[in-house]
Amino acid sequence: MASLIPETTQKILTHEALRSAAKQSTGCLVVPVRLRRAIKKYLREEADPYMKRKVLSLSQSFSVIKDVHLHLASSTSKELVEDPLKSLERSKRWKIKSSYGDIGFKYSDDQTVAYVASRMPAVYSACYRVLSEVRRRLPDFSPAKVLDFGAGTGSAFWALREVWPKSIEKINIVEPSQSMQRAGRSLIQGLKNLPPIHSYSNIQALAKDLKKSERGHNLVIASYVLGEIPSVKDRITIVRQLWDLTQDVLVLVEPGTPHGSKIISQMRSHILWMEKRKCRKSHEKETSKEIVAVKAGAFIVAPCPHDGPCPLENTDKYCHFVQRLQRTSSQRTHKVHH
């Protein structure tokens, strides 16, 4: 997670405190009754005798994607993250026009139903834990305008509603899968006091629809989506676009695996590099002895409470947290072994 916050608000933690926090879990999270009922109702309407087979198929698809991504050249990744301007192909890649669904994983109707049955509760629990940590570390922060990139079936939306039930006034979502969008709309049917929700198939459609004064979002979240994008270049491009749409806090969530940790570390490094470069340039440009005002730098909220190099780099350890979840009835019913 990265954010724009005053340096004075950052807390310096000891190594002992960090180690202790890393070992802790918030206990066994229970999915809210409203979400459990919504999932149950949705699955009842989408009744399928072959659900277990589809859940297994979805799980295998994710495994294939992970295996492909692990073969990416680490040297190329490092070069792009630390200084993308050195890449000879930069001019073509920064202007990416496809939605992430065109370059990553596509969800069919069957896969969407399988996702709701087997993965949505777990993704919700991870998002809830991360957003709760943002609220704990930034107690005065209450987002009014939110962008959910790769919204899927709305896991992050449900978590946002639980963490900040009264502050959210508007939500923009970017989700290229029409099947996922339909499922998300079905799941929130019947909820009261919903903020206006605007759906887009890609970032370009969102940017085109927004006035310049409306581009800033108090909170931008991308959960479990960067790992579905096979190209490191495209991941960086998307994160740069998301950062441009961020006014206060950018939240990136990936699975607690070595691969997911590496993605977060790369994006963290790139955003810090980009903002340091921007600040350095701003100090070089002076007009009538006055420094040109630009957006302040980036400051890390979590998991590391500092903006320096990650201490886990070049080690055999990776950054992650444990979030236990009480399985929903749909997860128990459609659990598969493979």
C-alpha positions in Angstrom: 0.0 0.0 0.0 1.3 3.5 -0.7 -0.2 6.9 0.1 0.2 10.6 0.2 0.3 11.6 3.9 2.4 14.1 5.8 5.7 12.8 7.1 4.8 13.9 10.6 2.0 11.4 10.8 4.3 8.4 10.2 5.2 6.2 13.1 8.6 4.7 13.6 8.3 1.1 14.8 11.0 -1.0 16.3 12.2 -4.3 14.8 10.7 -6.1 17.7 7.3 -4.5 17.2 7.4 -5.3 13.4 8.2 -8.9 14.1 5.4 -9.2 16.6 2.9 -7.6 14.3 4.0 -10.0 11.4 3.2 -13.0 13.6 -0.2 -11.8 14.6 -3.6 -12.6 13.1 -6.8 -10.7 13.8 -8.4 -14.1 14.7 -11.0 -15.9 12.6 -13.0 -13.5 10.6 -16.7 -14.1 10.0 -18.1 -13.0 6.7 -21.0 -10.5 7.4 -24.5 -12.0 7.4 -25.6 -9.7 4.6 -22.8 -10.9 2.3 -23.3 -14.6 3.2 -27.0 -14.3 2.4 -26.3 -12.4 -0.9 -23.9 -15.1 -2.0 -26.3 -17.9 -1.1 -29.2 -16.2 -2.9 -27.0 -15.6 -6.0 -25.8 -19.2 -6.1 -29.4 -20.5 -5.6 -30.5 -18.5 -8.7 -27.4 -19.8 -10.6 -28.0 -23.4 -9.5 -25.5 -25.7 -11.3 -25.1 -29.5 -10.7 -21.5 -29.3 -12.0 -20.4 -26.5 -9.6 -17.6 -28.5 -8.0 -16.1 -29.3 -11.4 -16.2 -25.6 -12.3 -14.6 -24.6 -9.0 -11.8 -27.1 -9.7 -11.4 -25.8 -13.2 -11.1 -22.2 -12.0 -8.5 -23.2 -9.4 -6.5 -25.0 -12.1 -6.6 -21.9 -14.3 -5.1 -19.8 -11.6 -2.4 -22.3 -11.1 -1.5 -22.2 -14.8 -1.4 -18.4 -14.7 0.9 -18.5 -11.6 3.3 -20.9 -13.3 3.5 -18.8 -16.4 4.2 -15.6 -14.4 7.0 -17.3 -12.5 9.0 -17.7 -15.7 9.2 -13.9 -16.2 12.8 -12.7 -16.5 13.8 -11.3 -13.1 16.4 -9.1 -14.6 13.9 -7.4 -16.9 11.5 -7.0 -14.0 14.2 -5.3 -11.9 15.2 -2.9 -14.7 11.6 -1.9 -15.4 10.8 -1.3 -11.7 13.9 0.7 -10.8 14.1 2.8 -14.0 11.5 2.2 -16.7 12.8 5.0 -18.7 15.8 2.8 -19.7 13.5 0.4 -21.5 13.7 0.7 -25.3 10.1 -0.2 -25.6 8.8 2.3 -23.1 7.1 4.6 -25.6 4.7 1.9 -26.7 4.0 0.3 -23.3 3.1 3.4 -21.2 0.2 4.2 -23.5 -1.5 0.8 -23.0 -5.0 0.9 -24.4 -6.3 -2.5 -23.5 -8.2 -3.4 -20.4 -6.4 -5.8 -18.1 -8.9 -8.5 -19.1 -7.5 -8.4 -22.6 -3.9 -9.1 -21.4 -4.7 -11.3 -18.3 -7.3 -13.7 -17.1 -10.8 -13.6 -18.6 -13.9 -14.7 -16.7 -16.7 -16.6 -18.4 -20.1 -16.9 -16.8 -19.2 -20.4 -15.4 -16.0 -19.1 -13.9 -17.7 -16.1 -12.4 -20.2 -18.3 -10.5 -17.4 -20.6 -9.4 -15.5 -17.5 -8.2 -18.4 -16.3 -6.1 -18.9 -19.8 -4.6 -15.2 -20.5 -3.7 -13.0 -17.4 -3.7 -15.1 -14.3 -3.0 -15.3 -14.8 0.8 -11.6 -15.2 1.1 -10.9 -12.1 -1.1 -13.3 -10.1 1.0 -11.6 -11.2 4.3 -8.2 -10.1 2.9 -9.5 -6.7 1.7 -11.3 -6.2 5.0 -8.1 -6.9 7.0 -6.0 -4.5 4.8 -8.6 -1.7 4.9 -9.0 -2.1 8.6 -5.3 -1.6 8.9 -5.5 1.6 6.9 -8.2 2.8 9.2 -6.1 1.9 12.2 -3.0 3.6 11.0 -4.8 6.7 9.5 -7.6 7.3 12.0 -8.5 10.7 10.5 -8.9 9.3 7.0 -12.4 8.6 5.7 -12.7 8.2 2.0 -15.6 9.8 0.2 -14.7 9.0 -3.4 -13.4 5.5 -4.2 -12.1 3.7 -7.3 -12.1 -0.1 -7.3 -9.9 -1.4 -10.1 -10.5 -5.0 -11.1 -13.6 -4.9 -9.0 -14.7 -8.4 -9.9 -17.8 -9.4 -8.1 -17.4 -6.6 -5.5 -15.3 -8.1 -2.7 -13.5 -4.9 -2.0 -16.8 -2.9 -2.2 -18.3 -5.1 0.6 -15.2 -4.6 2.7 -15.2 -0.8 2.2 -18.8 -0.7 3.4 -17.9 -2.6 6.6 -14.8 -0.4 7.4 -16.3 3.0 6.4 -20.1 2.5 6.5 -21.0 6.2 6.4 -18.2 8.1 4.6 -18.4 6.8 1.0 -20.3 9.0 -1.3 -19.3 7.7 -4.7 -17.7 4.6 -6.2 -16.2 4.1 -9.6 -15.4 0.5 -10.6 -13.3 -0.8 -13.5 -14.1 -4.4 -14.5 -13.7 -5.6 -18.0 -15.7 -8.8 -17.4 -19.4 -8.2 -18.0 -20.1 -11.4 -16.3 -18.3 -10.2 -13.2 -20.2 -6.9 -13.3 -23.5 -8.6 -13.6 -22.7 -10.8 -10.6 -21.6 -7.8 -8.6 -24.9 -6.0 -9.3 -26.9 -9.0 -8.4 -25.1 -9.4 -5.1 -25.9 -5.9 -3.9 -29.5 -6.0 -4.8 -31.6 -5.2 -1.7 -28.8 -3.2 0.1 -29.9 0.1 1.5 -28.2 3.5 1.4 -25.9 2.6 -1.5 -23.7 5.4 -2.9 -23.8 6.1 -6.6 -21.8 3.3 -8.4 -20.4 3.9 -11.9 -19.1 1.0 -13.9 -16.4 1.1 -16.6 -14.7 -1.7 -18.7 -11.3 0.0 -18.6 -9.3 2.9 -17.2 -9.5 4.8 -20.5 -13.3 4.8 -20.4 -13.2 6.1 -16.8 -10.7 8.8 -17.6 -12.6 10.0 -20.6 -15.8 10.3 -18.6 -14.2 12.3 -15.8 -13.5 16.0 -15.8 -10.0 17.0 -14.8 -11.3 18.2 -11.4 -13.0 14.8 -10.8 -10.0 12.6 -11.4 -8.8 12.4 -7.9 -10.1 9.6 -5.6 -9.6 9.5 -1.9 -8.9 5.8 -2.1 -8.0 3.6 -5.0 -7.9 -0.1 -4.5 -6.7 -2.9 -6.8 -7.1 -6.3 -5.1 -6.0 -9.7 -6.5 -5.7 -8.2 -10.0 -2.1 -7.3 -10.7 -1.1 -11.0 -10.5 -3.6 -11.8 -13.3 -1.6 -9.6 -15.6 1.3 -11.5 -17.2 3.4 -8.6 -18.3 5.5 -6.7 -15.8 5.4 -3.7 -18.1 1.6 -3.7 -18.2 1.4 -4.0 -14.4 3.7 -1.0 -14.0 1.6 0.9 -16.6 -1.6 0.2 -14.8 -0.2 1.1 -11.4 1.1 4.4 -12.8 -2.4 5.1 -14.2 -4.0 4.2 -10.8 -1.5 6.4 -9.0 -2.5 9.4 -11.2 -6.1 8.8 -10.2 -5.2 8.7 -6.5 -5.7 11.7 -4.3 -4.9 10.2 -0.9 -4.4 6.4 -0.5 -3.6 3.7 -3.0 -4.2 0.1 -1.8 -2.7 -2.9 -3.6 -3.6 -6.4 -2.4 -2.1 -9.6 -3.7 -2.0 -13.2 -2.4 0.3 -13.9 0.5 2.8 -15.9 -1.6 6.4 -15.2 -2.7 5.0 -14.2 -6.2 2.4 -11.9 -4.7 4.9 -10.4 -2.3 7.3 -9.7 -5.2 4.6 -7.9 -7.2 3.8 -5.6 -4.2 7.5 -5.0 -3.6 8.0 -4.1 -7.3 5.1 -1.7 -7.4 6.2 -0.1 -4.1 9.7 0.5 -5.4 8.4 1.9 -8.7 6.0 4.4 -7.1 8.7 5.7 -4.7 11.2 5.9 -7.5 8.7 7.8 -9.7 7.8 10.3 -6.9 11.4 10.9 -5.9 12.2 11.7 -9.5 9.3 14.0 -9.8 10.3 15.9 -6.6 13.9 16.1 -7.8 12.8 17.7 -11.1 10.5 20.1 -9.3 13.4 21.5 -7.4 15.4 22.0 -10.6 12.7 24.2 -12.1 12.4 27.7 -10.8 10.3 30.6 -12.0 11.0 34.1 -10.6 12.9 32.4 -7.7 9.8 30.4 -6.8 9.8 26.6 -6.9 7.0 25.3 -9.1 4.3 23.6 -6.9 3.8 19.9 -7.6 2.1 16.9 -6.0 3.9 15.9 -2.8 5.9 12.7 -2.6 4.7 9.2 -1.7 4.7 7.8 1.8 4.2 4.2 2.7 1.5 3.3 5.2 1.9 -0.4 5.2 3.2 -3.0 5.4 6.6 -1.3 6.0 6.2 2.0 8.0 9.1 3.6 6.1 10.0 4.6 2.5 13.4 2.9 2.3 14.4 -0.3 0.6 12.5 -3.4 1.7 14.6 -5.3 4.3 13.4 -8.6 2.9 14.9 -8.0 -0.6 17.6 -10.5 -1.5 16.5 -12.8 1.3 14.7 -16.1 1.3 11.8 -14.5 3.1 8.7 -12.7 1.8 6.2 -10.2 3.1 2.7 -11.6 4.0 0.1 -11.8 6.7 -2.3 -14.5 7.9 -6.0 -13.9 7.9 -8.1 -16.9 9.1 -11.6 -17.1 7.8 -14.7 -19.0 9.0 -15.7 -20.8 5.8 -19.2 -19.9 4.4 -21.7 -22.6 3.6 -21.0 -22.1 -0.1 -17.3 -22.7 0.4 -17.9 -25.9 2.4 -20.4 -27.2 -0.1 -18.2 -26.6 -3.2 -14.8 -27.4 -1.6 -12.7 -29.5 -3.9 -9.5 -31.5 -3.4 -6.9 -31.8 -6.2 
